[in-house]
Amino acid sequence: MPLPPPDTAAPVRLAAVQRLMARAIMRPLGPRQRMQHDQAAVASAIIKRNDRLSSFSRLQIYNQQYWWRLQDAFTEDFPGLRAILGARRFERMRDAYLASYGSTSWNLRDLGQHLESFLREHPALVAPQGAIALDMVRGEWARAAAFDGAENPRLDPQSLAGRDPSALRIGLQPYLTLLEVSHPIDKILARVKQGSRIRPVASFGRPIYLAVHRQEFSVYYKRLQPGKFHLLAALRAGSPLATACSEALKKSGDNRSRFGEKIEAWFSRWMQLGWLCE
């Protein structure tokens, strides 16, 4: 007996069901971390009840597990911000952010990529700790970038011989982030990692310059002197080596001869750390 022809409409129906379920699962949770009631009709349309759970309850399991995973991942990525705001305020802020942006990448590492701009648009969520909260967000996002950011081939010092400094451009590794902050976020994060309680922290009074980088699969926050920071920042901006050194000299306050001696030592150390690339 010949087989019946395939049902060509089945894949279309399956795709429609998949779209409905995806939208329901990714719909933000409602009060008390439950699925929103307006999903009841969707649940009835695509999921059968069983002897223990209704269609709504069965779909709610997927909805909750999806959002609880996002919430946990976000919390793991921003422990410093959580310590500053406290658990309840952090969770309100987190849920508001996730409701606005959700997950748009296969990689949960990207979950907090819009957090700084979100908090600038909604300052009430972190008031009155807005300034330190933004510093901390920048620092913790830099840690994510340092942990698994791309690494370009390291700069070969032999390739610099005979090249004109006024035209030579030296790159910095993509995983390296330079930060100018007003609060000692590196010290705060160290205390958070140790499980110590965080006390109210005032602005440091002058800029703190940090390089957030990785070494041997670990992330580090390295404080920089102003001259070092401004030289690296100029290189990051694409300035030729001679221009970058001139800009850094003006901002450092050092005399030219002393600054020249420092630069040689700095570049030697940066080469060892692998920060420089073509």
VOVOVEX-904940 format. One record per residue (C-alpha): residue in one letter; chain; y, z, x. Coordinates in nm, 2 decimals, decimal comma. Last residue first. Layout:
PT  type  mol  v  w  u
PT  A  A  Y  Z  X
...
// end
This chain:
PT  type  mol  v  w  u
PT  E  A  4,59  1,56  4,96
PT  C  A  4,48  1,92  4,93
PT  L  A  4,61  2,27  5,02
PT  W  A  4,48  2,60  4,87
PT  G  A  4,16  2,61  5,08
PT  L  A  4,21  2,97  5,17
PT  Q  A  4,19  2,89  5,54
PT  M  A  4,44  2,61  5,50
PT  W  A  4,67  2,85  5,32
PT  R  A  4,64  3,09  5,61
PT  S  A  4,74  2,82  5,87
PT  F  A  5,02  2,70  5,64
PT  W  A  5,16  3,05  5,62
PT  A  A  5,15  3,11  6,00
PT  E  A  5,34  2,79  6,07
PT  I  A  5,59  2,86  5,80
PT  K  A  5,66  3,21  5,94
PT  E  A  5,78  3,07  6,27
PT  G  A  6,00  2,82  6,10
PT  F  A  6,16  3,10  5,89
PT  R  A  6,25  3,29  6,20
PT  S  A  6,43  2,99  6,35
PT  R  A  6,61  2,90  6,03
PT  N  A  6,74  3,24  5,93
PT  D  A  6,58  3,41  5,64
PT  G  A  6,75  3,44  5,29
PT  S  A  6,44  3,32  5,11
PT  K  A  6,60  3,09  4,86
PT  K  A  6,77  2,86  5,11
PT  L  A  6,46  2,85  5,33
PT  A  A  6,24  2,76  5,04
PT  E  A  6,45  2,46  4,95
PT  S  A  6,46  2,34  5,31
PT  C  A  6,08  2,38  5,35
PT  A  A  6,02  2,19  5,02
PT  T  A  6,25  1,91  5,14
PT  A  A  6,07  1,87  5,47
PT  L  A  5,73  1,88  5,30
PT  P  A  5,82  1,62  5,04
PT  S  A  5,87  1,76  4,69
PT  G  A  5,60  1,71  4,44
PT  A  A  5,66  2,01  4,21
PT  R  A  5,36  2,18  4,35
PT  L  A  5,51  2,15  4,70
PT  A  A  5,83  2,30  4,57
PT  A  A  5,64  2,59  4,41
PT  L  A  5,45  2,65  4,74
PT  L  A  5,77  2,67  4,93
PT  H  A  5,93  2,89  4,67
PT  F  A  5,63  3,13  4,66
PT  K  A  5,61  3,16  5,04
PT  G  A  5,98  3,23  5,08
PT  P  A  5,98  3,49  4,79
PT  Q  A  5,69  3,69  4,95
PT  L  A  5,37  3,64  4,76
PT  R  A  5,14  3,87  4,58
PT  K  A  4,77  3,76  4,55
PT  Y  A  4,59  3,79  4,22
PT  Y  A  4,23  3,71  4,28
PT  V  A  3,94  3,53  4,10
PT  S  A  3,59  3,54  4,23
PT  F  A  3,35  3,25  4,29
PT  E  A  3,38  3,28  4,67
PT  Q  A  3,76  3,26  4,65
PT  R  A  3,96  3,18  4,34
PT  H  A  4,33  3,17  4,28
PT  V  A  4,62  3,33  4,11
PT  A  A  4,93  3,32  4,33
PT  L  A  5,18  3,58  4,23
PT  Y  A  5,56  3,64  4,27
PT  I  A  5,71  3,95  4,13
PT  P  A  6,07  3,91  4,03
PT  R  A  6,31  4,20  4,04
PT  G  A  6,35  4,51  3,82
PT  F  A  5,98  4,58  3,78
PT  S  A  6,02  4,57  3,40
PT  A  A  5,89  4,89  3,25
PT  V  A  5,52  4,98  3,19
PT  P  A  5,40  5,21  2,91
PT  R  A  5,07  5,37  3,03
PT  I  A  4,74  5,19  3,05
PT  R  A  4,42  5,40  3,05
PT  S  A  4,17  5,33  3,32
PT  G  A  3,86  5,13  3,25
PT  Q  A  3,84  5,00  3,61
PT  K  A  3,90  4,65  3,49
PT  V  A  4,20  4,77  3,29
PT  R  A  4,34  4,94  3,59
PT  A  A  4,31  4,62  3,80
PT  L  A  4,47  4,42  3,51
PT  I  A  4,77  4,65  3,52
PT  K  A  4,81  4,62  3,89
PT  D  A  4,81  4,24  3,87
PT  I  A  5,04  4,25  3,57
PT  P  A  5,31  4,42  3,77
PT  H  A  5,59  4,32  3,53
PT  S  A  5,88  4,07  3,57
PT  V  A  5,67  3,76  3,64
PT  E  A  5,69  3,45  3,86
PT  L  A  5,35  3,28  3,86
PT  L  A  5,19  3,02  4,08
PT  T  A  4,86  2,89  3,96
PT  L  A  4,58  2,76  4,19
PT  Y  A  4,29  2,59  4,01
PT  P  A  4,45  2,24  4,05
PT  Q  A  4,46  2,28  4,43
PT  L  A  4,80  2,23  4,58
PT  G  A  4,92  1,89  4,71
PT  I  A  5,10  1,80  5,03
PT  R  A  5,37  1,53  5,03
PT  L  A  5,48  1,38  5,36
PT  A  A  5,79  1,16  5,34
PT  S  A  6,05  1,38  5,52
PT  P  A  5,77  1,54  5,72
PT  D  A  5,69  1,20  5,88
PT  R  A  5,33  1,18  5,98
PT  G  A  5,22  1,20  6,35
PT  A  A  4,93  1,43  6,29
PT  L  A  4,89  1,53  5,93
PT  S  A  4,54  1,38  5,88
PT  Q  A  4,40  1,61  6,15
PT  P  A  4,48  1,91  5,93
PT  D  A  4,23  1,78  5,67
PT  L  A  4,35  1,89  5,32
PT  R  A  4,07  2,01  5,10
PT  P  A  3,91  1,77  4,86
PT  N  A  4,02  1,85  4,50
PT  E  A  3,90  2,15  4,31
PT  A  A  3,89  2,16  3,93
PT  G  A  3,95  2,48  3,73
PT  D  A  3,66  2,71  3,66
PT  F  A  3,78  3,06  3,75
PT  A  A  4,13  2,97  3,85
PT  A  A  4,22  2,82  3,51
PT  A  A  4,08  3,13  3,33
PT  R  A  4,27  3,36  3,56
PT  A  A  4,59  3,16  3,50
PT  W  A  4,54  3,22  3,12
PT  E  A  4,53  3,60  3,20
PT  G  A  4,85  3,59  3,40
PT  R  A  5,04  3,38  3,15
PT  V  A  4,92  3,61  2,87
PT  M  A  5,02  3,91  3,07
PT  D  A  5,37  3,79  3,14
PT  L  A  5,41  3,71  2,77
PT  A  A  5,29  4,06  2,67
PT  I  A  5,53  4,22  2,92
PT  A  A  5,83  4,04  2,76
PT  G  A  5,72  4,09  2,40
PT  Q  A  5,63  4,46  2,41
PT  P  A  5,86  4,54  2,12
PT  A  A  5,73  4,33  1,96
PT  V  A  5,39  4,15  2,00
PT  L  A  5,34  3,99  1,66
PT  A  A  5,71  3,99  1,59
PT  P  A  5,75  3,73  1,87
PT  H  A  5,60  3,45  1,65
PT  E  A  5,71  3,12  1,81
PT  R  A  5,71  3,26  2,16
PT  L  A  5,37  3,41  2,08
PT  F  A  5,23  3,07  1,98
PT  S  A  5,37  2,91  2,29
PT  E  A  5,19  3,16  2,51
PT  L  A  4,87  3,15  2,31
PT  H  A  4,82  2,77  2,32
PT  Q  A  4,55  2,76  2,58
PT  G  A  4,37  3,06  2,44
PT  L  A  4,05  2,89  2,32
PT  D  A  4,01  2,67  2,62
PT  R  A  3,74  2,88  2,79
PT  L  A  3,54  2,84  2,46
PT  N  A  3,45  2,49  2,59
PT  W  A  3,36  2,24  2,32
PT  S  A  3,73  2,21  2,24
PT  T  A  3,95  2,24  1,94
PT  S  A  3,88  2,61  1,84
PT  G  A  4,11  2,78  1,59
PT  Y  A  4,48  2,70  1,63
PT  S  A  4,67  2,87  1,34
PT  A  A  4,39  3,09  1,21
PT  L  A  4,29  3,17  1,57
PT  Y  A  4,65  3,29  1,64
PT  A  A  4,68  3,50  1,33
PT  D  A  4,34  3,65  1,40
PT  R  A  4,43  3,74  1,76
PT  M  A  4,77  3,89  1,66
PT  R  A  4,60  4,11  1,40
PT  E  A  4,33  4,20  1,65
PT  F  A  4,58  4,29  1,92
PT  R  A  4,77  4,51  1,69
PT  R  A  4,46  4,70  1,60
PT  A  A  4,32  4,73  1,96
PT  G  A  4,63  4,84  2,14
PT  L  A  4,91  4,60  2,24
PT  I  A  4,91  4,66  2,61
PT  A  A  4,54  4,71  2,65
PT  R  A  4,46  4,41  2,43
PT  L  A  4,69  4,19  2,64
PT  G  A  4,51  4,30  2,95
PT  P  A  4,17  4,24  2,80
PT  F  A  4,26  3,88  2,72
PT  D  A  3,96  3,65  2,78
PT  E  A  3,70  3,89  2,64
PT  T  A  3,90  3,93  2,32
PT  F  A  3,92  3,55  2,27
PT  A  A  3,54  3,52  2,32
PT  D  A  3,47  3,80  2,08
PT  Q  A  3,71  3,65  1,81
PT  L  A  3,56  3,30  1,85
PT  R  A  3,20  3,44  1,82
PT  W  A  3,31  3,65  1,51
PT  W  A  3,46  3,33  1,36
PT  Y  A  3,14  3,13  1,38
PT  Q  A  2,91  3,42  1,29
PT  Q  A  3,12  3,49  0,98
PT  N  A  3,12  3,13  0,85
PT  Y  A  2,75  3,09  0,92
PT  I  A  2,66  3,41  0,73
PT  Q  A  2,91  3,33  0,45
PT  L  A  2,70  3,02  0,37
PT  R  A  2,40  3,23  0,28
PT  S  A  2,62  3,48  0,09
PT  F  A  2,78  3,20  -0,12
PT  S  A  2,45  3,04  -0,20
PT  S  A  2,32  3,38  -0,32
PT  L  A  2,09  3,59  -0,11
PT  R  A  1,75  3,76  -0,15
PT  D  A  1,53  3,54  -0,37
PT  N  A  1,69  3,23  -0,24
PT  R  A  2,01  3,04  -0,33
PT  K  A  2,04  2,68  -0,25
PT  I  A  2,31  2,54  -0,02
PT  I  A  2,52  2,23  -0,05
PT  A  A  2,69  2,24  -0,39
PT  S  A  2,67  2,61  -0,46
PT  A  A  2,83  2,68  -0,12
PT  V  A  3,11  2,44  -0,18
PT  A  A  3,19  2,59  -0,52
PT  A  A  3,20  2,94  -0,37
PT  Q  A  3,43  2,84  -0,09
PT  D  A  3,74  2,95  -0,28
PT  H  A  3,62  3,31  -0,24
PT  Q  A  3,72  3,32  0,13
PT  M  A  3,43  3,42  0,36
PT  R  A  3,45  3,79  0,45
PT  Q  A  3,61  3,96  0,75
PT  R  A  3,76  4,24  0,53
PT  P  A  4,01  4,00  0,38
PT  G  A  3,95  3,63  0,44
PT  L  A  3,78  3,45  0,72
PT  P  A  3,93  3,13  0,86
PT  R  A  3,77  2,80  0,74
PT  M  A  3,55  2,67  1,03
PT  I  A  3,23  2,73  0,84
PT  A  A  3,36  2,57  0,52
PT  R  A  3,50  2,27  0,70
PT  A  A  3,17  2,22  0,89
PT  M  A  2,97  2,26  0,57
PT  L  A  3,17  2,00  0,38
PT  R  A  3,15  1,76  0,68
PT  Q  A  2,78  1,81  0,72
PT  V  A  2,72  1,74  0,34
PT  A  A  2,92  1,42  0,37
PT  A  A  2,72  1,31  0,67
PT  L  A  2,39  1,38  0,49
PT  R  A  2,50  1,17  0,19
PT  V  A  2,59  0,88  0,42
PT  P  A  2,26  0,92  0,61
PT  A  A  2,07  0,91  0,28
PT  A  A  2,23  0,59  0,14
PT  T  A  2,01  0,36  0,35
PT  D  A  1,70  0,49  0,17
PT  P  A  1,43  0,32  0,37
PT  P  A  1,22  0,05  0,18
PT  P  A  0,90  0,18  0,02
PT  L  A  0,59  0,17  0,24
PT  P  A  0,34  -0,10  0,16
PT  M  A  0,00  0,00  0,00
// end
